[in-house]
């Protein structure tokens, strides 16, 4: 393993940064204190430019190397999740109902580590654009930053990102060309009937049987409407309705998520959910409303940039710990918007097997932060060679 020596020398500083961020989580676009911490560190390092307030609390900083060359974007997300922490760590969240359960504190730390090294050494041509992004977990801060024009404003030509991986051995870097994470859509179905006394169902139009029928029928989309060789998930995750055992409710609500990679498949699922809900409502004599929300597109790596990132990964962690044919995952990422705007690659960094992301016992493994920072640093020095 070829960790950059200088980055290894300030590993304890990186641990301190990461644990500070972990103790002070922020949600969605409201990452102002996190951004202030990032800006304070960047000023200490001596980066050339700092641009704040992008997507409300996002930051883009520029480091210029030795002479003309390309502009490469390196992205880290900053936001946490609305949940309570159960790690019991000394550096656990100090804010009830908020915690860094997806490693974004580690992602921010790795990019800060790379920034410190690259600012000190500047052994590259061109410019590095450091992208610190809010709201990956919610409204898509990556989308907002792209819509606000960061790619054009800073002349970014390629863009790269790393996400921690609690399902892979410590120090392993994994990626693949093409789709690596799925598109995500949400659906909400409201079944409306006529409520009344549970003892007199004939005087009502009970929405409950229709809701149950819709829930059952949704499962046929994957099993009967889809090529079995195409990845697709349709999960009904919420059903709510009723307030007491002797009351037939006016409404029942169903909600869930859809994950896919294929654009035509995505269209088909939206159509079938609507057809199933409308058809079942008609058969039960009740009304139905469908809200189908298209969220993040699939995260699709570009072939040339992924091949390049794989070569850099081999240099940092060795061939045995570099995986370049990772099976695509059904989770979603708003880095997808940046990869739609510019060529680049998304990678996973193994932190050792442990609680999954979004679990209350999850914690980023500080031991791998220098690996991520070294990967970013070597990627820039290789692509922007002097």
N, C-alpha and C positions, 0 to 999 in steps of 0.2 A: 504494500500500500504506500503510495507516494503523496502523503499529506504535505502541502507546502510548509516548509520549515517555519517561516515567519508566522504563518497563521497558527501553527501549533504553539508558538511562543506566547500568543495572547488568548489561548483557549480558556483560561480562567476568566478573563474579561468577558468573553462571549457567554460563558455560563452565568456570570453576574447579570449581563444584559437580559438574557433569556428568562431568568428567574424573576427579575423585576417585571418584565412584560407579563409573565404568567400570573403574578400577583395582582396585576391591574388590568384585567380584561375589559374590552369595550366591544359593543355590538354594532353590526351593520355599517352604515355610513358615519356613525358617531365615534370615530377613532381619533379624536383630536388630541387626547393626552398621549396616546401611542405615537401619533405622528410627531408630536412635540419632542418626545424622547428620541425618535429617529433623527429628527432635524438637529437636535443638540449633539448627537454623536457625529453626524455628518459634518457639522461645523468644526468639531474637534479634529476630525480626520483631515480637513482641508479640501473637500471636494470643490469643484469650480463653480457650479451653479446649483441652487436649490429652488424648486418651484413648488409652492404649497397650495392647498385648497382645491385640488383637482378631484372631482367627484366628492366634494365637500371636505374630506379629510385626507385625500391621497397626496402623495409626494412623488415628484420625479427629480432626481439629482443627476448631474452630469460630471463625469471625470474625463478629462482630456489627456490623451497620451502624447507620444512623441511624433508629431507631424500628422499629415492627412491620412485618413483611413476610413473604414466603415463605422457605422453606428449600430451597436448591438444593445438590445434591451434585456435586462435581467429583472424578473418580477418576483416579488414576495407579497403574500396577502397578510393582513394585520388583524382581522376581526376575530372575535371569539363567538361562543355559543350561549344561548339562554338556558343554562342548566346549572345545577349545583354540583360541586366537586366532592369526590370521596377519596382522593388520593392519600390524604393525611400528611402530605409533604409539608416541610417547613415553609416552602414557597407557594403553598396553595393559594388559590384565589382569595382575595380579601373582600370581594364584592359578592354578596349572596345573589344567587340566580344567574351568575355569569362565570364562565370558565373557558380557558383555552383547551378545548377537548379535541381539536383537530390539528394541532401542531403549528398553527400560524405564528405563535410566538417563536418557535424554532426557525420557521421560514424567514421571518424578519431578521432574526439573529444571524443566520447564515449569510444573508445578503449584506448585512452590516459588516460582518467579518471580511467578506470579499471586498467591500468598499474600502475598508481600512487598508488592506494589503495593496489594492490597486492604486490607491491614492499615494501611498508611501513609495511604491516602486515605479509605477507608470512605465512598465516594460511592454508597451503596446503602442500601436498607431491608432489614430481615429479617436472615437469617443464611446464611453460606456454610459448608458442611460439606466439608472437604478429606479425601478418602478415599485413603490410601496403602496399597495392597493387595499382599500377598505371593502367591506360588504361582499366578500366572496360567498358567504353562507346565506345571503338573503336576496337582495335586489340585483345582484350582478354588478359589483363595482368595476369589474373588468370591462363590461359592456359600456358603462358610463364613461370610463376613462378613454376608451376608444372613440366613443361618440363625441367627447370633448376635444378630440383631435390630437392626442399625444403622439401618435405615430407620425403624423405630418409635422406637427410643431417641433419635434425634436429629431426629425429625419431618421427615425428608427427603421432599420432595414431587416433585421431579424430579431426574434425574441425567444427567450428560454425561461423555464421555471422548473422548480423541484417541489415535490410534496413528500412529506414523511410517510413511511409505510410500516405499520405495526404487524404486517403479515409476512415480512421478509426478514432474513437474517441481517444482523447489524453490519452496516457498511456496504450492502449490496445496492447497486444502481441498476434500475430496470426501466426499460422503455420499449417502444416498437414503432415502426413507421405506420402511417395510416391511423385509423380510429384507435384510441387508447382508453377513452372514457365516453360514456353514453350521453345522448340527448336526454333531457328530463322535461316531462310535461306533468301538469297536475289537472285533476278533474274534480268538479263538485256537482253533485246531482241532488236536486231538491224535489221530493215527491210530495204533492199537495193534495189532500183529501178533505173530508168533512169529519171533524172530531165529534166525540160524544161519550156517552157512558159505555164502559166496557161490557156491561151486561146486555146492551141493546145494539149489537153491531149492525143490525139491519137498518137502523136509523142513521147510519154513518156511511161514509166512503173511506174505509180504512186504508191509509197509505202504507201500512206496515207490510202486508203480503206483497204488494208491488215492489217495495224496496228490497225485500228478501229475494224476490225473483230476479230483479236487476243484478243484485250482487252475485247470484249464482250464474247468471248468463254472461256476466263480464269475463268469467273464467274460460269461456269458450273462444274468446278472441285469440288467445295464444294457442289453444289446443286444436281449434278447428278453422281458423281464418288465416293462419300464418304458415309460411314455409318453415318446417321444423329445423332447417339448417340456418335460419336467420335468428340472431339473438333478439329476444323481446321479453320484457317484464311488464305485466299489468297487475298492480297490487291494489286491492281495496283495503284501505288502512283505517278508515273511520266510518262508523255508523252511529248516528245519534237521533233520538226521537222519543217522546214520551216523558211524562213526569210522575206517573203513579200507575199502579197495577190495574186500577179500575177506570182508567181514562184512555180512550182511543185518541191518539194525537192528531192534530191538524197536519203536521208535516213530519217527514223523516228525511234526514240528510245523509248522503254517502259521499265520501271523498277518497281519493287515492292518487297513485303516481304511476307514470308510464316511462319506461326506459327503452331506448332503441338506438340504432346506428343508421338505419336506412331511411331516407327521406320519404320514399313511397310508403314504407311500412308505417311511418309516423302519421301520414295522411289517412291511411286505412284505419288505424286505431281510433283516431278522432271521429271518423265517420261511423264506425261500428258502435262506439260508445253512445253516440247520439241515436243511432237506429235502434239499439237495444232498449235504451231508456224510453224513447218515444213509443216504441212498439209495446213494451210492457205496460206503460201507463194507459195506452188505449185499451188494452185487454182487461185491465182492472178498473177502468172508468174513473181514473184520477188524472190530475195534471202533473206535468214534470217540467223542470227548468234545468238546463245543462250549461255549465260554465267550464269550458276546456281552455286551459292556460298553457301556452307554449313558453317554456322557460329556456334554460341554456341549451344551445346546440351541442352536438357531439364534439368532443375534443379530438381533433384530427392532426396528427403530427405530419410534418413535411419530410419526404423521404431523404433528400440530401442533407438536411439539417439534423435529422435523427441519426443518420449514419455518422456524421461528424461528431455529434454529442456522444455517440457510442465509443468512438475512438478516444475522445477525451476521458470518458469514464474509465476505459481500460487503463489509461495512464495513471489515473488517480487511485482506483481500487483494485486494478488487475483484471485480467481476462476472466478469471474464475468467478469474480463477483460482479461481472458486467453481463446483464441479460438484455438482448436487443430484439427478442421475439416474444415479448410479454403478451399473454392473452388479454384482449381488451376487457375492461371492467365496467360494470353496470352503474357505478357511481358517476357523478357529474361534476363538472368544473367550469367556472366562468373564464378560465384562461382560454377556453374555446374561442371567445370573441377576439382575443389578441391573435390567435393562430388563424382566424379568418381574415384578419387585417394584414398580417405579415407572416412570412415563413418562419418556422421555428420548431421547437420540440419541448415536450413535457416529459419529465422523468420522475420516478419514484425512488426514494432513498430509504433502504431498509434500516429500521431502528431496533430490530430484534422483536421476536414474537411477544405480544402482550395484549392488553385491552385494546379493542378497536377504536378507531376515531369515533367521536360522538358518544363515547362511553364515559360515565362519570369518574372512572378510575384511570382514564387515559392521561399520560404525561409524556411530553417529548423527551427523548433520550439525548441528554447533553453531549454524550460521547461522540455522536455522529455530526455535530454541528461543524466541526473543522473539515469533515469530508465534503459537506455541501459547499462550504465557503471555498475550499480548494478546487472543487469542480468548477464553480463559477469563475474563479481566478484563472485557472488553466484554460478554460474555454476562451476567455478573452485574450490571453497571451498567445494562444494558438491561432485563433481566427485573425487577430490584429498584429501578427508577428512583426517585430522591428527588424 
